[in-house]
Amino acid sequence: MEERLTRPPLRWLEPGQLVVLGGIAALAGLTWLDLWRRASEMAMHEAMGMAMPAGAPWDPVDLAGTGMMWGVMMIAMMLPSATPLLVLFARSQRLRVGAVEGSWRTGLLAAGYLVVWLGWGSLAAGLQWVLHAFLLLSPGAALTSAVAGGALLMLAGLYQVTPWKQTCLRRCQSPLGFMLAHWREGRAGAFRMGVAHGVYCVGCCWALMALLFVGGVMSLVWVAALAALVLLEKLVPGRWLSYPSGAVLIAWGLYVLRAGLLPPA
């Protein structure tokens, strides 16, 4: 009886893990708030007739601003999906090197992961610039060509069932397996692990992220839907979500090519 009274209470999460969750929630919340602000400003400019004319050439400031927008979007969409790995890594580091050093290493792991996605966001900003220059985007940054939109939907659907997708998805679905296979010591090692996980994550989700150009880069509903799909893919083991979603995207792409109807941007 005495042993039961003196035993420390069970906790679902340790303090270090709660700090990690709080940091993820805070950063994701701030980035989603910024996306909402950007989308609201664009809607207001369109209503007032102040939107940039279609095909108006971009200057370096426009390109930099678009790159920043994509960076914010990638953090908002992809950081929550790395939560299982970050929480598990934080616990392992606290046990090995203590809470303070473990927090530093966990932050570096997250930084390495986000660096890869920020790089992908820069490429997406460049692609948006090209599409804008060729008059293929609406003011909400959605494809105006049904042929391009349908082809992109089919491409994303087909990639969902490829071996490359499944290989990367398995790494993302098993944080413990990833840590065992890619463990590196020290702070630099934590950053390298984050980069490796980011590469697998991009390999898993790049085609889904490209679908932002179908529903509209500035459509928060579309952005949230894709973010939810990415998160669910990583939480549901196996192919139970990637294969059905691939079939839906292929069918949707065929419909768009046949009917010429894209979702409203």
N, C-alpha and C positions, 0 to 999 in steps of 0.2 A: 504493500500500500504506500509506504514511504517512497519507494522508487518511482511509483506512478506519479506522485505529487511533485517530485523534483525533476522529472524528465521534461526537457524543453518541449514546448508545444510544436506540433507538426505544422509546417508551412508549405503551401503549394509552390511559392516562389521565394527565393532568397532576396535580401535587400539589393544586392548587385543586379539581379535580374529585373527587379522592379525599376531600378534606375534606367536600365536599358530600355524597358518598355515605355517608361515615361519619356525618355529622349526620342524614341521612335514616334510616339504619339505627338509630341510637341513639334518635331520637325515636319512630320507628315501633315499635321494640322495647319501649320504656317504655310506650307507650300500649296495645300488645297485652298486656303483662304486667298493666297495670291492669285491662283488660277481663277477663282471666282471673281476677284477684282478685275482681272484682265478681260474676262468674258463680259462682265457688266459694262466696262468702259467701251469695248468694241460694239456691244449692242446699242449703247447710247449714241456712239458716233454714227452708226448706221441709221438710227432713227432720226438724227439731225442732219443726215446727208453729208457727214464729214468723213466717211470712210474713204480709204485710199482707192482711187479709181483702178479698175481691173487693168492689169498690164503696166501700171505705172512702175518705172524702174526703181529698184531698191538702191540705196546708198549703203556705205559700210555701217552706218548707225542702225538702219533697218535690219541688216543681216545680224548684227550683234544683238539687237533686241530680240529677234526671233530665236537666236541661239540661247539666250538667257531664258526665254519662255519655255523652250524645249527642255532645258536643264531643270527648271522648276517642275515641269510636268513629269520628267523621269523620276525625280525624287519622290514626288507625291504618289506616283503609280507603283514604283518598284521597291521602295524602301520597306513598306509593310510586308511584302512577300518574303523578305529576308529575315523576318522576326524569329522564326524557329532556330535558324542557325546562330543568330546573334545572342539569343537567350542561352542556348546550349553552350556556346563558346564562352560567354561571360561566366557561367557556373564552373566550367572546367578551369578557367584561368584563376578564378578566386581561390580554388582549392590548391592550385599549384604555385601561384606567385603573390597571392593576396589581393584584397579588394581594389586598392589604388592602382597598382600596376595592371591588374586585370581589366580595369575600366579603360586605361589607356590603350591596351591592346585591342579591346573590343571596339573602341572608337576607330582605331586604325583599320581593323577588319571592315567596318562599315564604310570607311573612306575609300578603301581599295575597291570595294563593290560598286560604290557610287561613281568613282572615276570612270569605270568602264561604261556605265550607263550615260554619264555626261558626254563621253566621247561619241556614243551612238546618237545622242541627242544633237550633237554638232553636225553629224552626217545628215540627220533628218532635216535640220534647218537648211543645210545646203540643198537637199532635195526639194524642200518647199520653195526655195528661191528659184530653182530651175522650173518647177511646175508653174509658179507664178509668172515667170518670164514668158512661158509658152501659153499663157491664158487658159490654164487647165484647172484653176482653183477658184472657188467662190470666195466672197468676202470672209466667210467662216472657215476658210482653208480646207474645203472639201472638194474632192474631184468633181468636175462638171461633166466629164466624159463617162458615159455609161459603159463604154468598151473598156476603158482603163479601170473603172471601179469594179466591174464584173471580173476582169482578169485578175485584179489584186485579191478579190475575195476568193477566187478559185485557187490562186497561188497559196494564200494563207491556209485554206482548207487542205490542200494537198500536202503542205509541209507538216501539218498536224499529225500525219500518219507515217512520216518518213522515219527511217532508223536514226537519222541525225537528231531529229526532234526528241525521240524517245530516249536516246542516250543522254542528252543534256537534261531532259526532264527527270530522269532517275537520279541524277546528281542533285538536282534541286529538291526532290521529294525526300531525300534522306540526308539531313544535316549531319547525323552521326557518321554515316558512310563517307560523306565528303570529308569530314574532319580526319577520319582514319586514313583516307587515301592521300590527302593533301596537307597533312600537318607540317607546319614550319615553326621553328622556335623563334622567340624574341619579337620585338616590335616590328622589325622589317618583315619577319616571317608572317606576322598577322596581316600586314598590308598585302603581302603577296598572296596569302590565302583569300583575302577579299577580292583581289583582282581575278584570281582563278575562278572563284564562285561567280563573279560578274560575267566572265566570259561564257561560262556554262549557261547562265541566265539569259544572256543575249542570244546565245545559240538556241535556247528554248523558246524565246518570246519575240524575236525580232519581227517575224511575220505578223503576229498579232498587233504589235506596236505600229506596223505599217498601215494597219486598218484605220488608224486615226485619220488618214487622208480620205477614207470612204465616208465616215460619219461626220467628219469635221473636227479639225484639230482644236477649235475653240468651243466645241460642244461638250459641256461638262457632263451631260448625261451619257454621251458616248464614251468619254474618257473614263468615267466611273464604271461603266459596264465592262470595258476592257480590263480595267484594273481588277475588278471582281473576278473575272474569268481567269486572269493570270494567278491570282491568289488561290482560287479554288483548285486550279490545276496542280498547284504545289502541295495543297493539303490533302487532296483525294489521291490515294495511292494507285499506282498502275495507270492503265490507259482508259479508265472508265469515263474520263471527261474529254481527253484530247481526241479520241476517235469519234465520238458522237458530235463534238463541236466541229471537227473537220468535215464530217458529212454535211452538217447544216451549212457551213460556209461554202462548200462546193455547190450545194443545191441553190443557195442564195445567189452565188455568182452566175450560175447558169440562168437563173430567173432574170437577173439584171441584164445579162447579155441578150436575152430573148425579148424582154419587155422594155428595156431601156429606162428602167425606173431605179434611181438611186435614193437612199434615205434622205430626208430633208436635212440640210446642214444647219 
